[in-house]
Amino acid sequence: MATGKAMHKTIRMAMTFGAVLLASAAAAQTPAEDRAALTAQYTLPGSKFVEIDGQPIHYMDEGKGPAIMLVHGSFASLRQWNDWAAKLRRHYRVIRFDMPPAGLSGRSPLGDHGPERQVAIIEGLRRKLGVGTMLLVATSSGAVPGAAYAATHGEHLSGFIFNNGAVGPLKLDASKFPEALKRAVAQDASHKGYHEEDYWRQILLYNIEDKSKVTTALVREWTDLNNRALQLQADAPVTAPPHERTSDDLTHIHVPTLFLWSAQDHEVTVAGDATRGMSLLAARDKALVVVPRCGHMMPLDCSDRALADAMPFIRRVAR
């Protein structure tokens, strides 16, 4: 069992919201998975697949009206946005996708999953789908490429929603994590090639205030899809997007921007990251909205209340 510095390093890797996925997998240790069966199990009625520069991307494009693109966070998939998409598609064109190698998207043929590649995927998907101007919404680690895109491709955005993203280096205090999470991560260190269900259960419980949202089905989904991603990256480990770049990117964002934040986000706090981010943001049209009784994984935790708080901004800028 990991202890001391080893425990802190292991938990830091597991809980880094900026990491696309936890890298380090020995393929021989990974339980055999039927990828075709997983694809069949986790596609949704509107699922589509497209290649962007040789990379398979799983995406959904629903509804009509002004375009909104949703970018998910660490360890998640486009399913993280199910609740938002169901409501927004009544009046908007809602585009969401699995950021490789997460969900059902494929591994980069070059083994590159860094932020520049992620920005290229956002832009490539926008072009493939013939979208002119869109509202971009990015959560957690998705806010790294989200902010980078807003800073470099602002001409294609009517607005930007930055949700619970790190602004600068993450500072995680492992000593404050619940004992159940510490035990799950320590146990997980004994099998590097896959993660057991309790590993994901404890991560979800730590980041979601409404514990009823952490269902058996959600835990199974995260276990299945993240083990699939670990297999895909076995020969090309994924490195965490550098949160440090977001501080600079914010100084180059001029489109209308909403900082949408969870009051109970333990590590990316309102007082810290949100306040600092607002001070760095170059946009004149900017606002901070804090959602009470909500944890880091906002799209899963308090989706209805968060969307209701975001709608005045969405109605004003989405066009």
Secondary structure, DSSP 8 states (H G I E B T S, - for coil): ---HHHHHHHHHHHH-TT-SS-----GGGS----HHHHHHHH--TT-EEEEETTEEEEEEEE-SSSEEEEE--TT--GGGGHHHHHHHTTTSEEEEE--TTSTT----TT---SHHHHHHHHHHHHHHTT--SEEEEEEGGGHHHHHHHHHH-GGGEEEEEEES---SS----GGGS-HHHHHHHHHHTT-TT---HHHHHHHHHHH-S-GGG--HHHHHHHHHHHHHHHHHTTTS------THHHHHHHTT--S-EEEEEETT-SSS-IIIIIHHHHHH---SSEEEEEESS--S-HHHHSHHHHHHHHHHHHHHH--
